[in-house]
Amino acid sequence: MVTGANSGIGREAAAALARAGAQVTLAVRDEAKGRAAAAAMSGTVDVRRLDLADLASVRAFADAWEGHLDVLVDNAGVMATPERRTVDGFELQLGTNHLGHFALTNLLLPRITDRVVVVSSSAHRMGHIDVDDLNWERRRYRPWPAYSQSKLANLLFVRGLQRRLDAAGSPLRAVAAHPGYAATDLQRKTGNRFAATGMVLLNRLVAQSAAAGALPTLYAAVEDIPGGSYVGPDGWMEQRGRPKLVAPSAAAADDDTALRLWDLSERLTGVRFLLGG
Ligand SMILES: NC(=O)c1ccc[n+]([C@@H]2O[C@H](COP(=O)([O-])OP(=O)(O)OC[C@H]3O[C@@H](n4cnc5c(N)ncnc54)[C@H](OP(=O)(O)O)[C@@H]3O)[C@@H](O)[C@H]2O)c1
């Protein structure tokens, strides 16, 4: 199952998995867009509604899931949006990119048989987790630092999840990937027309294709790599190229912050780690 699979990297990853014979679910907030994406894919593809910016939708999605799930790909995301809140009052980027996936993953975990892949970004290197103001209620909101915080949270989530899986004696793996720089709709949707025009131009000049950007996700989803791995492109500054194991920033390997973020995420979402009793 791939979240945000109607567009960009998620769509390319889902299409490749379906082409290779996997039974794929596109988890999308707009079912019409999801059906249009599925229509262009070969193989067994089904479409289900999931709005990560609404915990009720996340819970309904997880409750309706029947049977097992081999691989969950937490891919959906928004970038550098103007200050907005999710239905539950979280800052939109943290709420969508991290908290929605945190809740979804933990709710589905008892059904997952192989691994969880979380899509982060090299923007995590600029990120700082403010555990006292995760949701930008006391700081002046800044779109890019908010995006970087959410993408650092993605990596700290993977770290915290793998630790808990290991402690529970679970064979499941939590791994992360990033696409480098890929031309997708992400850059178009910042809500800042000036920045969007610049980025769309930059997309044409330097970005790799969405299909190439999906390769690290696919590698993380199917290769036999250790839990906690992080996969990114092997080319210039990890912005393009073939997938390989890469190193996250020191901040993404900080166990103390990972623990504090996990506790906060549990408190904010009301969802806990459900394996290991
Ligand atoms: N492109 C890059 O260069 C780049 C670089 C680093 C990291 N990434 C990461 O790659 C991932 C995929 O992004 P992309 O580049 O493929 O962008 P994209 O084409 O804009 O795809 C993002 C997907 O997320 C979905 N989404 C957004 N909010 C959602 C919500 N509340 N609930 C459910 N789905 C939601 C979007 O749905 P709608 O179509 O309905 O908006 C879309 O399907 C993101 O996590 C992003 O941070 C991308």
The ligand as an SDF file (V2000), in Angstrom:
LIG
                    3D

 48 52  0  0  0  0  0  0  0  0999 V2000
    9.8380   15.5790   -5.4300 N   0  0  0  0  0  0  0  0  0  0  0  0
   10.9480   15.7380   -4.7210 C   0  0  0  0  0  0  0  0  0  0  0  0
   11.9560   16.2580   -5.2260 O   0  0  0  0  0  0  0  0  0  0  0  0
   10.9970   15.2870   -3.3010 C   0  0  0  0  0  0  0  0  0  0  0  0
   12.1980   15.4830   -2.6120 C   0  0  0  0  0  0  0  0  0  0  0  0
   12.2980   15.0380   -1.3090 C   0  0  0  0  0  0  0  0  0  0  0  0
   11.2420   14.3710   -0.7250 C   0  0  0  0  0  0  0  0  0  0  0  0
   10.0800   14.2070   -1.4140 N   0  0  0  0  0  0  0  0  0  0  0  0
    8.9800   13.5060   -0.7310 C   0  0  0  0  0  0  0  0  0  0  0  0
    8.3780   12.5820   -1.6030 O   0  0  0  0  0  0  0  0  0  0  0  0
    7.0350   12.3350   -1.1850 C   0  0  0  0  0  0  0  0  0  0  0  0
    6.1130   12.3470   -2.4000 C   0  0  0  0  0  0  0  0  0  0  0  0
    6.1040   13.6570   -2.9460 O   0  0  0  0  0  0  0  0  0  0  0  0
    6.0620   13.9410   -4.5130 P   0  0  0  0  0  0  0  0  0  0  0  0
    7.2860   14.6930   -4.8470 O   0  0  0  0  0  0  0  0  0  0  0  0
    5.6940   12.7270   -5.2560 O   0  0  0  0  0  0  0  0  0  0  0  0
    4.8580   15.0360   -4.5470 O   0  0  0  0  0  0  0  0  0  0  0  0
    3.3810   14.9840   -5.1510 P   0  0  0  0  0  0  0  0  0  0  0  0
    3.4060   14.6290   -6.5870 O   0  0  0  0  0  0  0  0  0  0  0  0
    2.7680   16.3000   -4.7660 O   0  0  0  0  0  0  0  0  0  0  0  0
    2.7100   13.8140   -4.3320 O   0  0  0  0  0  0  0  0  0  0  0  0
    2.3110   13.9920   -2.9970 C   0  0  0  0  0  0  0  0  0  0  0  0
    1.1250   13.0980   -2.7390 C   0  0  0  0  0  0  0  0  0  0  0  0
    0.7220   13.2730   -1.3580 O   0  0  0  0  0  0  0  0  0  0  0  0
   -0.6860   13.4060   -1.3600 C   0  0  0  0  0  0  0  0  0  0  0  0
   -1.1740   14.0740   -0.1630 N   0  0  0  0  0  0  0  0  0  0  0  0
   -0.9400   15.3400    0.2490 C   0  0  0  0  0  0  0  0  0  0  0  0
   -1.6420   15.5960    1.3750 N   0  0  0  0  0  0  0  0  0  0  0  0
   -2.3260   14.4590    1.6720 C   0  0  0  0  0  0  0  0  0  0  0  0
   -3.2340   14.1070    2.6900 C   0  0  0  0  0  0  0  0  0  0  0  0
   -3.6330   14.9700    3.6290 N   0  0  0  0  0  0  0  0  0  0  0  0
   -3.7360   12.8480    2.7080 N   0  0  0  0  0  0  0  0  0  0  0  0
   -3.3830   11.9500    1.7460 C   0  0  0  0  0  0  0  0  0  0  0  0
   -2.5550   12.2390    0.7380 N   0  0  0  0  0  0  0  0  0  0  0  0
   -2.0270   13.4910    0.7070 C   0  0  0  0  0  0  0  0  0  0  0  0
   -0.9960   14.2050   -2.6120 C   0  0  0  0  0  0  0  0  0  0  0  0
   -2.3570   14.1210   -2.9320 O   0  0  0  0  0  0  0  0  0  0  0  0
   -3.0640   15.2340   -3.8820 P   0  0  0  0  0  0  0  0  0  0  0  0
   -2.6540   14.9080   -5.2920 O   0  0  0  0  0  0  0  0  0  0  0  0
   -4.5180   15.0390   -3.6110 O   0  0  0  0  0  0  0  0  0  0  0  0
   -2.5410   16.5780   -3.4460 O   0  0  0  0  0  0  0  0  0  0  0  0
   -0.1020   13.4680   -3.6010 C   0  0  0  0  0  0  0  0  0  0  0  0
   -0.6980   12.2700   -4.0210 O   0  0  0  0  0  0  0  0  0  0  0  0
    6.7190   13.3990   -0.1300 C   0  0  0  0  0  0  0  0  0  0  0  0
    6.7690   12.8100    1.1440 O   0  0  0  0  0  0  0  0  0  0  0  0
    7.8440   14.4130   -0.2850 C   0  0  0  0  0  0  0  0  0  0  0  0
    8.1490   15.0780    0.9230 O   0  0  0  0  0  0  0  0  0  0  0  0
    9.9340   14.6470   -2.6920 C   0  0  0  0  0  0  0  0  0  0  0  0
  1  2  1  0
  2  3  2  0
  2  4  1  0
  4  5  1  0
  4 48  2  0
  5  6  2  0
  6  7  1  0
  7  8  2  0
  8  9  1  0
  8 48  1  0
  9 10  1  0
  9 46  1  0
 10 11  1  0
 11 12  1  0
 11 44  1  0
 12 13  1  0
 13 14  1  0
 14 15  2  0
 14 16  1  0
 14 17  1  0
 17 18  1  0
 18 19  2  0
 18 20  1  0
 18 21  1  0
 21 22  1  0
 22 23  1  0
 23 24  1  0
 23 42  1  0
 24 25  1  0
 25 26  1  0
 25 36  1  0
 26 27  1  0
 26 35  1  0
 27 28  2  0
 28 29  1  0
 29 30  1  0
 29 35  2  0
 30 31  1  0
 30 32  2  0
 32 33  1  0
 33 34  2  0
 34 35  1  0
 36 37  1  0
 36 42  1  0
 37 38  1  0
 38 39  2  0
 38 40  1  0
 38 41  1  0
 42 43  1  0
 44 45  1  0
 44 46  1  0
 46 47  1  0
M  CHG  2   8   1  16  -1
M  END
$$$$
